[in-house]
């Protein structure tokens, strides 16, 4: 280290540590710093050298002969004046916001000692992608599968033990076999950016299992790496993506740009805060010592600042161009849009405009609920679908009119902005909330294990226990739960829009009534493959195959009721009495059954290829409901209540729809 050559001036771009084959260029943005020092680590030795050059608020220098693997951090000098928004502390070793690889493990309490701090490492982006090509699945044909990298394979007996719970494990043959058996097209990974466990959780012996506490936006989380044969975390992640792509599966990342792990004014100074607090975070105009907290996690990243917006855009492009991911789901995306150019920047970016963009369209700030208000090209988590479908089947708080809106793609939310049905991401459950099995097994949340006296998590879940809280041996309760789970899944997969399944729901997974298991990294959240419900897996796979077989369920344009050249309306809403639904039917609070008949869209070339209709019959009633069928002969191809749900049965004039079930029929 003592022989390290002096820094050359270098250049102010690109930001971060960039190796060019001959040395490394370091560039760090700080608008308010008075000076910046580059800290270089080699074993127990360290060297501190000033970054003497500053261009347009970027401090930079070039280190000849430096190579990948070099560890580094920064010390940034400036005013320690929280009342002015400045929190500089030159004693702190600070992580580069552009660091691609993180070395070390953060421990509480935060230390000034380099031996206990996180540092970045210079990386070489070279990787043999072996002709990798993104699957580029059209939105209309997409089926999302929400996955926790560790939880899905941690207990899978078909995954080698050394790979369980890792990136490599996620892409193992046993896991790919399951994804293909289900027919999902895209894995939506819970956060894999490097994140921290909050001090409160660590003190209580817990961790942040979900990972929504990001520190480094470019670096994959190392705790999910198997590191077989000395493979780096980055190489393992890339190999995972390459393998999943070869199996036809897209990879979508859940990203957290609304806040960072530095939390509020009492949180640790690890990176952004010590580099330029006033630029990186939103600070209240009347209290610069505090933080705007639109995230509910202590702070809000300031995307209204051009350099912070650049950080986010650079990170997104990095994950697409270098790591080959196929899209992003933006956590609390409303926080990214306030007074910022974020949406416009994404829309015009030549790299990012071609990937899948999904918004969680709300946060906890003012005017924080923004469902339907994102731009064309975006899709959004549709919590109206979740709530109305649950309320229809489980509590009776939603009627047939509300269900019909959701089955038709929620056009009243998305259509006016010139968007298509794929703007809505439909889901029944997600990581945040009850599992599907718990949704029909618990009236109330049971989050005591989280250590917050059951105060955390939502209390209004539109759930039911079917007569007994928790596990039951009562055959009547068990059968009711079985039917409701299948009816909910069938509703999801016959609806217009993009469906999302939560991993494990097809296994019959339970979290014992915990609807906020963010801090449970244990068998409560890991998928229990040995006790998986094989019949439910087959049922879900059958539903997915049905959806893929019939384009009627994957329309690219809105249903209008207009007739085609053959006189067939694109949608016909059907009353059990054997007639189209009337105004009074939609307003009825008692009616719990209806049908929807769909015809496929004309082909892209405009040919009159209208095809055959598909008729879906739905009943939440406690007793079977007899439906008079539209004219013609029909065959039943799905009955969610049946032990043989996909048996083909001819139906003449009428069909009996079992209690709490969905039937699908086609012309005989």
N, C-alpha and C positions, 0 to 999 in steps of 0.2 A: 504494500500500500504506500510505503514511503517513496517508492519510485514512480508513482503515478504521475504522468505528465500534467503540466498546467492546462487549465481550460483555455480553449480558443473561443473567439466570440460566438461562433455558431450562428443560428438563425431563430427567429421567433415562431417558426412553424415547422412541422406540425406540433401542436401542444403534446406534452408528455415526453417520454424517453424513446427515441427512435434510433435504431441501429441501422447503419447503411453499409455494413460489411467492413468498414475501416475504423469506425468509432461510433460514439453515441451522442446525439444531440439532445439536450435537455431544455425544455421550454415550459414555463409556469406563469399563468396569468395571476396577477394581483394588482388591482388598481390603486390600493391604498398602502401597500408595503413601502417601508423606507429602505430596506435592503433584504436580500435573499441569499441564503447559504445552501449549497448542495452538500448533502452528507452521504459519503460512500462507505459501505461496509464490506469487510472481507474477514470472515471468521469473527474473532474478537477485536480485530483492529477496525478503526474508522478514521476517515479523513474528512475534514470540513473545509470546503473551498467556496469563496464568494462567486455568485453569478453576477458578474460585473456589468453585463450588458442588459439594457432595457429598451425595448422597442414597442411602442403602442401598448404600454402597460403589461408587456410580456417580458419576463426575466429569462435570459437564455445563455447557454454556453455549450461548447462542443468538447468532448473528451476523446482524444485520439486513442486508438488501440483498445478502447473499452469494448466489451463483448456481451452477448446474452448471458444471463445468469448474475450479472452485477446487481447487487442490492443497493438501494438508494432511498433517501428521504430528504425532506427539506426542513430548514429552520427559517422562519420568516419574522423579520423585525418590523415593528410598527407600534403605534400608540395602543396602550392598554386602557381604553376609555369606553366601557360599555355604554355609558350615557350618550356617546356619539356613534354607537353602533360598531365600535372597533374592539376586537378581542384578541389582539396579537399577543403572543407569548413566546419569546425567542428561546425559552427553555424546552419547548415541546418539539419533538421530532414528528413531522407531519407527512402524511401519506399523499402522494401525488394523485389528484383526482382522475388522471388519465392512466394510472397504473394498470397494466394488463395482467400482472400476476402478483399476488400478495404473499409475502413470506412472514412467518411468525404467527403467533396466536395471541389475540388481545385478551388481557386478563384484568379483572377488577380488583382493587381500584386502578384507575389509569395511572401509568408510570411515566416519568421523564427519562428513565434509564433505557438506552437503546436496546439492551438485551431483552426488554419486555415490551417493546413497541413493534407495531407493524411497519413493514417497509415494502416498497415496490421492487420488482425485479425486471430487468431488461429482458425482452423476449425476441425470439426469432419466429416470424409468422410463417415460415416455410412449412408446408404439409402436403403430403401426397393425397390429393382428393380423388385420384383414380377416376377422373371423368364424372365426378358427382354432378348431378343435375337436380334442381328442386322439382318435386312432384307437380307443383303449380295446379293443385286441385281447384276447379272453379268453386266459387262461394256456394253456388246452388247445390253442389254435390258434396259439400264439406260436412263432416260430423266430428265435432270436437270432443276430446276426451281429456278431462282435467286430471293431472297427474302430479303427485309428489314424488320427486326422484328417489328419495330414500324409502318412503313408506310403501311404494308399490312392490318392490322386489325384496325388501328386507327379510320376509319370511317365506319367500317362494321356494319350495323344495326343488324345483327344476332349474334354479339359477345357482351356479357354483357359489359356495359359501364366501369365497374371497371377493366375489363381485356383487353380493347382495347389498342393496342400498346405495348403489353407485351409478355413475353415468354409464359405465360399461355394463352394469347389470340391467339397466333400462333397455339397452340395445341387445341383450342376450337372446339367443334363439327361443327360449321358453317365453319370454315376454313378447317378442314379435309374433309368435304363434298365437298368443292370446289376443293381441291387437287385431290380427288378421281374422281370427275366428269371430270377433265381434263385428268387424267391418268398419271400424273407425278410420278416419282419414288423417287426423291431425292430433298430435299430443300437445296439450296446453300445459306447460311445466310451471308449477308454482315457483317462486323466485329462486334463481340460481346465481344472481349477482352476489358477490361477497357481502355477507351481512354479519351483524353482531347480535349477541344475546344481551338483552337489557340487564342492568345491574340488579334490579329487583328479582328477576327470574333466577339469575345465577345465585343470588343470596339464598333463594328458597329451594335450590337444587333442581331448577327447571331450565329449559332452553326455549328460544324462539323457534319452534319447529317449522312453522309455515315460512319464515324467512322474510317477512315484510318489514325489514329494518336494515335497508341497504346502506353500505358504506362506500363501495367501489363499483361504479357502473360499467366498467370494462372487464372486470375480473370474474371468472367463474368461481363459485364457492368451492374451496378445496376440501371441505368435509365430505363431499359427495364423490371424491376421487378414489379409485382403487389403487392407482399408481403401480399397476402390475409391470414388472420388468423395468422399473424406473421411468415409466411414461409420465410426462408432465400432465398437469391438470388440463391445460389447454388442448394438448394432443388427444387426451381421452375424450374431452367434450367433442372435439371435431370428429373423432372416430365414431362416436355415438351418432352424431348427425348424419354422417356418411352412411352408416349402416341402416338407420331408420329411413333415409331417403331411398336407399336401394330396395327397401320393402314397401315403398309407396307411401310412406308416412311423413307428413310435414311436422315441423317442430316450431312451436309458438311459445315465446317466453312471456311470463307474467313479470312486468317491469314496474319498479317503484321509483318514479321520479318526482313524486309529490313531496317527499321529505327525506331526511337522512338519519343515520343512526346517532348523530350528535345530539338529537332531541332538543330540549329547551335550554334555558339559561343556566340550569344546574347540570347539564349533561357534559360529557367528556369533550375535550378539544383534541381531535385526531387528524382532521384534514381541513375541510372547507372553512370551518370557524376560525382556525388559526391562520389560514392563508388570506382570506378576505371576507370576513363575516358580513360586512355591509353589502357586498356585491352578491354573495351566494344565497342569502336568505331574505325573505320578506320580513321587514321590521315595522312595527306599528309607528305611524308618523308621530304620535305623541309620546312614544316610549321606545326609543331606539335600543334600550337595554333588554327589551323583551323580543318575542317572536310572534308573528302571525301563525296561528295554529289551525289552518284549514284541513290538515290531515288528521287531527286528533292524536298525533304522535309527538307533539312538542314544537315542531317547526314546519315551515313550508319553503321549498326551494323556489328561488326567484327567477322564473323563466322570463320575466319581463326584462331582465338584463341580457343584452346581446351575447355576452361571453358565457353566461349560464345556459342560454338557449343553444349556443354553439356546442357546449359540453354534451347536452342531451342529444342533439342531432348527430354529433360525431360518434357518440356511443352507439346509437341505433344503426348508423351506417357500418360501424365496425362489426356488429353482430351479424349483419346481413352479408357484407362483402368478405370478411375474414373468417367468420364462424359459420356462415351459410345457413342461418336460421331463416324461417319463412314468414315470420310475423311477430306481432307483439300484442299483448293484452295490457292496457295501461291502468294500473291500480289508481283509484280515486282520480280519474282523468280530469274531472272538473277543476281540480287545483292547478292543472297545467295550462288552463285556457284563460285565466283572469289577466287582463291587461297585457297579454303576451301575444307574440306572433307565431306561437307553436303550431296551431292548426294550419295556418297559411304556409308555413315553412315546410311542413310535411307534405302538403298537397302538391307543391311544386318541385319537391326533391326528386331527381331522376332515379335514385336508387330506392327510396322508401315508398314512392307512390305505387310500386308494383308488388309490395308485400301486403299481407293481411294486417289490418289495423283494427283493434277491438278496444272500445272504451268501457271502463266501469264509470258510467256517466253521472257520478255524484261525488261529493265530499261533505265535510261537516261545516264548511264555511257558509257565509251568506249567499243566498241564491245557489245553493250547492246541488240541488236536484235538477239535472239537465238532460234527462232522458228524451231522446228525439231531437236534440239540438246540436248534434255534431254534423259535420259536413258530409256530402256525398262521398263515397269511397270508404267511409268508416262503418263498422258494425258496432252495436252496443249491447251490453248485458241488459236484457229486458226483464226487470224484476216484476213488471206488471204481469207478464206471462206466468212467472213463478207463483205470484200471490193469487191470481185469479184461478189458475188451474188447481192449486191446492184448495182454495176456498170452495170451488165447485165440488170437488170430489170428497173433501175431508170434513168441512164444517158447514156446508150449505149456505155460506155467506155470499156466494156468487151464483148467478143464474145462467140460463142457457145463452142469453145475449152476451154476457161477458165472456163465456167460454168461446162462443163463435168468433168474437173479435180476435181472440188469441189464436184460434185455429186458422184464421184467415191472414195471420202475419202481423197483426197490430197496425193495420194501415192508418188508423186515426193518429198514431204516434209518428210514423215515419214517412208516409206517402207525400204529405204536403211539401216537404223539402226536396222533392224530386228524387227520392231514394227508392230502392227496390226492397222486396221482402227480406233479402239477405242482410238488411241493416239491423235486423233483430236477432240477437243470440238468445234462443229459448232454452230455459233450463228449469228443472224441478228442484234440484239440490246443487250445492257447490261446496267447496271446502269450508266456507263460512256459513254454518248452520247445521241442521240435522242431516244425517245420512238418510237415504230413502227408507231403509228399514226402521230407523228411529222416528221418522216422520209419521209412521202409522203405529208406533208403539209407545209414544210418550206425549202426554198432554202438556207437560211442563219441562223446561230445561233442567238439567242436573249437572251443573258445572262446578261442584264443590271441589273437585280435584285441582282446579285451577288456582285455588288459594285466594279467591276474591269473594268468598261468602255467597257464591251463586249470584252476584250482582252483574257479572259480565254476560255478554251474549244477549241476543234478542229474546224478548218475552212473548211477542206476538208472532207465532210461527204458522198459523193456520194448520196446526197438526191435530192428530187425534190418537188416543191410545186404544181405540176400538173396544173399550170396556174394561181394560186392566192396564195399569201403568207398568211398563217394562216387560220383561220376558213373561210369557204365558204358556201354559199347557192346555188351556181350554180350547178344544177343537173349533168352537164357533169363532173365538177371537182370532185364532191362528188363520182360519180360512178367510175371514174378513180382511185381515192384513195382507194375505197373499193376493187376494183379488185387487185390493186397492193399489198395491205396488205395481201390479201389472197394468192396471188401468191408467195409472199416472205415466208409466213408461210408454204405453201405446199412444196416449194423447200427445206426448212430446214428439213422437216420431211420425205422426200423421199430420202435424201442424206445418204450415208454411213458415219459412224462416230457417235459421241455422240451428240445429239441435246441439246441445252440449250435455254429455254424460259426466257425472262425477265418478272417477275410478273407484271401484269397490262396491258401488250400488248394485252392479250386476252379480256380485258375489253374495249379497245379503249382509253386507258389513254393518256392524253396530258400533257406536261409540258410547253405549250405555247411557244415552240421553244427553251427552255433552254436546252442545251446539256451538261451542267456541273453543275447540281443542287446539288452539294455536301454540300452546306450551307443553303439549303432551307428545314427547318423542319416545314412544313405547308401544306396547302391544295394543293399547287402546286405539291408536291411529294407524299402525302398520296393518296392511291388508292380511287377513287370515285366510291364506289359500287352502290350508288343510281342511277347513270347515266350510269351504265355498259351496254355495247352492248351485249345483250343476244344472238343474232344471231352469233356474232363473237366468243363468248365463246363456243357455240355449234359446230361451225366450227372447232375450235382448238381441241376440244374433239374428234370430228369425225376423224380428221387427225391423232391424237395420236392413236385412236383405230385402224385405218387403218395400221399404222406403226407396232403396236403390233400384228395385225392379220397376217401380211405377213413377214416371216423371211427374205425375200429378201432384206428388208430395214435395216436389223440388222446383216449383215454378219460379221462373226468373222475373215474372211480372205480376202485378196485383190482380186478384180476382175482382171481377166487375159485375158478373151476372149476365153479361152480354152473350148472345148466341153466336155459334160459329156457322159455317156454311151448311152444316148438316142439321141445324136447328137445335144443337145441344148448347145449353148455357155452360159457361166455364165452371160455375158453382150453382148448386141447387140445395137449399136448406130444407130438410125433410122432417115432417111431423110424424110421430108413431101412427097416427090415424090414417096415414097414406096420402098426404097432400103437402104442398109447400107450406112452410111456416108463414104465419100471419103476424100482423103487428101485435095483436093481443097475446100471441104465443111468446113473443120476445119479452113482453113485459110481465109474464106470469112468474110468480115466485114459487109456484108449486111444481111446475113442469121440470122434471129432472132428466128428460131423455130427448134426444134429437139426432138427426142424421145430416151428413154432409156428403153430397155427390160431386165429384171432381172429374173434369175431363182434361187431358193433356193439352199443353200449348201447341200451336202450329209449329212446324219445324222452322229452323232459322232461315231456310230458303223460301218460306212463305207457302209451301205446299199445304193442301187441305188434308193433312194427316192428323185428323182429330182423335183417332184411336177410340178405345173403349173407356167408359166411365169407371170410376172406383167409388163405391159407396161405403161410408164409415158410419156405423150406428153406435150411439153412446147412451148408456143409462147408468145413473148413479143411484137409482131407486133400490130399496131394500128387497123388492120382489122382482121376478122376471117381467119384462115388458114386451108385449107383442107388437111388432112393427108390420104394417102393411107396406109391401115393397113397391117401388116404381114399376111400371109396366115392363114385362119381359121376364125371362128366366134368369135366375141368379145362382151363383155358387159362393158359398162362404169359404174364405181362404184364411181367415184368422178369427179366433175367439179367445180373447184374453183370459176368460174364466176357465177354459177347458184344460184338462190334463194333457190333451193332444192339441195344442192351440193352433197348429197350422195344417190340420187335416182339412181336406176339401170335402164339402158337403153341399149337395144341391138343395136349393131353397125355392119353393114355389109359392108365390103370392105373399107369404108371410114368413117371418122368422122370429124366434123367441130370443130376446137378448137378456142374458142372465143378469142378476143383480150385480151392480158395481163392475160393469164390464164394457169392453169395446169389441165390436165385430167389424170385419172388413169383408166386403163382397165385390165380386166382379160379374159381368154378364156370363151366363153359362154358354 
